[in-house]
Amino acid sequence: GKWICGQNLGQMANASQTHETAKAGTKTEEESELERLQMAIQQLQQVKAHLQKDKYANLTVDILSTLVDDLCTDVCVDVHRSLKMGLICIPSSKNEYSTRIVDVPGYDIHGLVPE
């Protein structure tokens, strides 16, 4: 039969949500999130396995990946060149707090408590 990614993934997601809802009263939020992420990884692995079998899909992904990489590189090079030539300027921050470094035990350099 023909593989329709959206429908199959949607069916899997609905089954996962129904399964999670039935058990929701006994799980912590972290356990539910972990299970949801594991299910998403499993679904992605199934889609990846299917796409690897399809030579046209595999070729399309390769071509699109190359195009995106080339576009990102071109944008970065153009911005860098414009900055070096003085065609664009990044305004400096007037806010002294945005550039300060915190040196206090128990805090990172931005003044946040590390997790």
Backbone bond lengths (Angstrom), bond angles and torsions (degrees), N, CA, C in turn:
res aa  C-N    CA-C-N  psi(-1)  N-CA   C-N-CA  omega(-1)  CA-C   N-CA-C  phi
1 G - - - 1.428 - - 1.507 111.51 -
2 K 1.293 115.06 166.64 1.462 121.26 -179.60 1.521 110.14 -82.34
3 W 1.304 116.35 136.93 1.464 123.28 -178.95 1.513 108.80 -89.22
4 I 1.305 116.81 124.68 1.457 121.53 176.06 1.520 106.31 -119.49
5 C 1.334 114.68 103.92 1.467 120.84 -172.84 1.516 112.42 -55.86
6 G 1.314 118.31 -49.03 1.452 121.60 -175.53 1.512 112.56 -58.41
7 Q 1.338 116.88 -44.89 1.461 119.29 -178.31 1.527 110.99 -68.64
8 N 1.326 117.04 -45.83 1.461 119.62 -178.57 1.525 111.34 -64.13
9 L 1.343 117.32 -42.28 1.458 119.74 178.43 1.519 110.28 -66.88
10 G 1.331 117.14 -38.42 1.456 120.73 178.44 1.513 111.57 -63.43
11 Q 1.331 116.88 -41.67 1.461 120.43 178.78 1.522 110.39 -64.38
12 M 1.339 116.03 -41.46 1.469 119.52 179.47 1.529 110.36 -65.11
13 A 1.336 116.32 -41.53 1.463 119.96 -179.19 1.527 110.47 -64.66
14 N 1.348 117.49 -41.12 1.467 120.65 178.59 1.522 110.79 -63.55
15 A 1.333 116.80 -42.51 1.461 120.54 178.59 1.525 110.22 -63.30
16 S 1.342 116.27 -39.66 1.459 120.96 179.04 1.525 111.13 -64.62
17 Q 1.348 116.64 -43.25 1.457 120.42 -179.50 1.521 111.06 -65.19
18 T 1.335 116.96 -40.82 1.465 120.94 178.41 1.519 109.90 -62.76
19 H 1.334 115.96 -43.04 1.460 121.73 179.45 1.531 109.93 -63.76
20 E 1.328 117.32 -43.46 1.462 121.09 -179.29 1.522 111.34 -67.52
21 T 1.329 117.24 -38.26 1.456 121.07 -179.31 1.521 110.94 -63.38
22 A 1.322 116.88 -38.51 1.459 120.74 -179.38 1.528 111.40 -65.11
23 K 1.351 116.52 -32.38 1.459 120.47 -176.93 1.529 112.65 -99.49
24 A 1.317 118.72 -2.32 1.464 122.63 -170.21 1.520 113.70 -56.01
25 G 1.315 118.05 -32.95 1.453 120.48 -177.13 1.509 113.72 -67.92
26 T 1.331 119.00 -20.54 1.456 121.48 -174.97 1.520 113.34 -106.43
27 K 1.329 119.29 -3.85 1.461 121.74 -176.34 1.513 111.26 -108.52
28 T 1.317 113.94 152.73 1.454 118.44 171.53 1.522 108.09 -79.98
29 E 1.301 115.60 167.59 1.468 120.41 179.50 1.530 110.70 -63.48
30 E 1.333 116.74 -38.53 1.469 121.05 179.48 1.521 111.13 -64.87
31 E 1.323 117.34 -41.38 1.466 120.84 179.47 1.521 110.36 -64.94
32 S 1.307 117.13 -40.52 1.466 120.88 178.54 1.523 110.73 -64.33
33 E 1.329 116.21 -43.05 1.456 120.65 179.20 1.523 110.71 -65.05
34 L 1.315 117.63 -41.45 1.457 121.95 178.34 1.526 110.34 -61.62
35 E 1.310 117.07 -44.47 1.458 120.92 179.19 1.527 110.92 -64.15
36 R 1.324 116.77 -40.97 1.467 120.63 178.72 1.522 110.83 -62.85
37 L 1.328 116.91 -42.63 1.456 120.94 178.99 1.528 111.73 -66.42
38 Q 1.323 116.79 -39.55 1.461 120.05 177.76 1.527 111.12 -63.67
39 M 1.334 116.67 -38.70 1.461 121.08 177.88 1.529 109.97 -65.91
40 A 1.335 117.29 -41.21 1.464 120.88 178.99 1.524 110.78 -63.62
41 I 1.335 117.06 -41.09 1.465 121.21 178.15 1.522 110.06 -62.80
42 Q 1.321 116.34 -43.26 1.466 120.71 179.15 1.534 110.40 -61.80
43 Q 1.326 117.28 -42.63 1.464 121.05 179.02 1.525 111.06 -63.94
44 L 1.321 116.76 -42.28 1.461 120.21 178.20 1.525 111.62 -64.31
45 Q 1.318 117.23 -37.75 1.459 120.53 177.81 1.525 110.79 -64.88
46 Q 1.328 117.33 -37.70 1.462 120.95 177.74 1.527 110.86 -66.30
47 V 1.327 116.63 -42.93 1.468 120.32 178.35 1.519 109.69 -64.76
48 K 1.333 117.33 -43.05 1.456 121.75 179.51 1.525 110.82 -60.79
49 A 1.330 116.47 -44.11 1.464 120.24 179.17 1.527 110.64 -61.18
50 H 1.327 116.60 -40.76 1.465 119.84 178.71 1.522 111.31 -66.50
51 L 1.336 116.66 -44.31 1.456 120.05 -178.48 1.521 112.12 -65.43
52 Q 1.325 117.66 -31.09 1.455 120.29 179.01 1.528 111.37 -68.14
53 K 1.318 117.15 -25.38 1.468 121.45 178.03 1.527 111.37 -77.38
54 D 1.325 116.85 -26.39 1.462 122.48 -177.03 1.517 109.06 -92.76
55 K 1.354 117.23 108.57 1.466 120.22 -174.98 1.521 112.40 -65.52
56 Y 1.329 118.42 -31.80 1.463 120.95 179.62 1.535 110.74 -70.87
57 A 1.314 116.91 -41.78 1.460 120.36 177.97 1.527 109.98 -65.10
58 N 1.319 116.30 -41.64 1.462 121.55 179.62 1.525 110.31 -62.02
59 L 1.336 116.76 -43.84 1.460 121.47 179.18 1.527 110.56 -65.46
60 T 1.331 116.96 -41.00 1.466 121.50 178.94 1.522 110.96 -61.67
61 V 1.328 117.68 -44.79 1.467 121.62 178.69 1.523 110.33 -62.11
62 D 1.326 117.47 -42.28 1.468 120.76 178.58 1.525 111.62 -61.71
63 I 1.329 116.37 -44.45 1.465 120.34 -178.98 1.529 110.60 -65.81
64 L 1.333 117.02 -46.34 1.470 120.11 -179.86 1.526 111.62 -64.20
65 S 1.325 117.30 -38.32 1.470 120.64 178.13 1.522 110.67 -62.71
66 T 1.319 116.31 -42.17 1.461 120.76 178.58 1.520 110.65 -64.22
67 L 1.338 116.93 -43.17 1.465 120.42 178.97 1.529 111.77 -62.36
68 V 1.329 117.81 -44.41 1.465 121.39 179.75 1.524 110.17 -63.87
69 D 1.330 117.58 -43.54 1.468 120.88 178.36 1.529 110.81 -60.60
70 D 1.340 116.62 -44.51 1.461 120.72 -179.78 1.526 111.46 -64.42
71 L 1.330 117.18 -41.63 1.463 120.91 179.12 1.528 111.64 -63.75
72 C 1.338 116.43 -43.74 1.477 119.99 178.54 1.524 110.88 -61.97
73 T 1.318 116.49 -42.84 1.468 120.74 179.00 1.520 110.58 -62.87
74 D 1.335 116.81 -44.21 1.465 120.64 179.48 1.524 111.59 -60.96
75 V 1.328 117.49 -43.96 1.467 120.83 179.82 1.525 110.27 -62.84
76 C 1.324 117.23 -45.72 1.466 120.69 -179.81 1.526 111.59 -61.87
77 V 1.332 117.29 -43.32 1.464 121.21 179.88 1.524 110.22 -64.82
78 D 1.344 117.26 -42.95 1.464 120.46 179.67 1.529 111.78 -63.60
79 V 1.321 117.72 -43.58 1.461 121.11 179.22 1.530 109.96 -64.94
80 H 1.320 116.94 -43.78 1.464 120.77 179.47 1.532 110.64 -60.95
81 R 1.316 116.06 -45.95 1.468 120.75 179.88 1.534 110.42 -61.54
82 S 1.328 116.32 -44.66 1.471 120.14 -179.73 1.521 111.63 -63.06
83 L 1.336 117.18 -39.83 1.469 120.48 176.98 1.517 111.11 -63.61
84 K 1.331 116.90 -45.30 1.469 120.81 -177.83 1.524 111.83 -66.62
85 M 1.332 117.39 -32.73 1.465 121.13 -179.41 1.525 111.97 -85.48
86 G 1.343 116.99 -5.46 1.453 120.82 178.30 1.523 113.58 79.19
87 L 1.322 117.01 16.62 1.465 120.11 -179.52 1.521 111.62 -76.84
88 I 1.322 116.86 -27.46 1.466 121.26 174.89 1.519 108.11 -132.27
89 C 1.291 115.84 151.72 1.463 121.17 179.77 1.518 109.19 -127.84
90 I 1.299 115.03 141.97 1.457 120.46 173.39 1.522 105.72 -99.10
91 P 1.331 117.28 116.90 1.468 119.03 -177.27 1.522 111.45 -63.66
92 S 1.320 115.74 141.06 1.455 119.37 177.36 1.518 109.03 -75.80
93 S 1.296 115.66 154.61 1.457 121.03 -177.95 1.512 110.36 -78.92
94 K 1.313 116.94 131.25 1.464 121.83 176.27 1.523 110.74 -85.15
95 N 1.325 116.34 -13.76 1.455 121.79 -175.79 1.531 109.00 -87.71
96 E 1.334 117.43 114.30 1.471 120.84 -177.77 1.530 111.91 -65.75
97 Y 1.342 117.06 -24.85 1.455 119.66 -177.99 1.527 112.54 -74.26
98 S 1.318 117.44 -21.08 1.451 119.35 -178.49 1.526 111.86 -75.80
99 T 1.343 117.73 -17.73 1.462 120.55 -178.29 1.526 113.14 -115.78
100 R 1.318 118.18 4.78 1.462 119.94 -178.10 1.531 110.86 -78.15
101 I 1.312 115.50 152.45 1.459 121.87 175.58 1.523 106.99 -114.84
102 V 1.318 115.95 127.88 1.463 122.04 -177.73 1.522 108.57 -91.91
103 D 1.332 115.79 130.62 1.464 120.92 178.06 1.529 108.07 -123.92
104 V 1.345 114.91 69.97 1.457 121.44 -178.55 1.528 107.40 -128.69
105 P 1.337 117.61 132.60 1.465 119.45 179.31 1.535 111.48 -57.77
106 G 1.321 116.14 136.46 1.456 121.40 178.35 1.514 114.00 92.12
107 Y 1.344 118.04 -2.61 1.462 122.54 179.62 1.526 109.53 -126.75
108 D 1.346 116.37 151.58 1.459 118.82 174.96 1.532 108.80 -81.53
109 I 1.333 118.20 -177.92 1.462 121.02 -175.36 1.508 113.96 -66.52
110 H 1.351 116.74 -15.18 1.468 121.33 178.87 1.522 112.03 -94.56
111 G 1.320 117.60 -1.58 1.451 121.40 179.58 1.515 113.50 86.40
112 L 1.342 116.74 17.37 1.456 121.48 179.21 1.518 110.19 -103.16
113 V 1.325 116.15 150.71 1.460 120.47 176.52 1.530 107.90 -79.45
114 P 1.351 117.90 120.80 1.460 119.63 -179.92 1.528 111.48 -64.90
115 E 1.311 115.22 145.23 1.466 119.57 -179.60 1.503 110.87 -89.62
